[in-house]
Amino acid sequence: MSENLNSNNIENDEFNLNNEDSDYKDLIIRLKKIKTTIALLKKTIFK
């Protein structure tokens, strides 16, 4: 029974890591979009 619990914990840990990786990738994409938007706003303001 403890073997089942251990394998389930490992699977859950891997799933959580995959979710965290996905969250970080999404965050980086959003930050890049924000950076682009700010650059465009600066160009518009200081034109």
C-alpha angles and dihedrals in degrees: 000000000000088000089060091049092049093050091047091050091050091050091048091049091051090048091050091049090051090051091049091050090050091048091051092049091050090048092051091050091050092048091052090051090050090049091052092048092050091049091052091048091051091052091049095047097046096041 
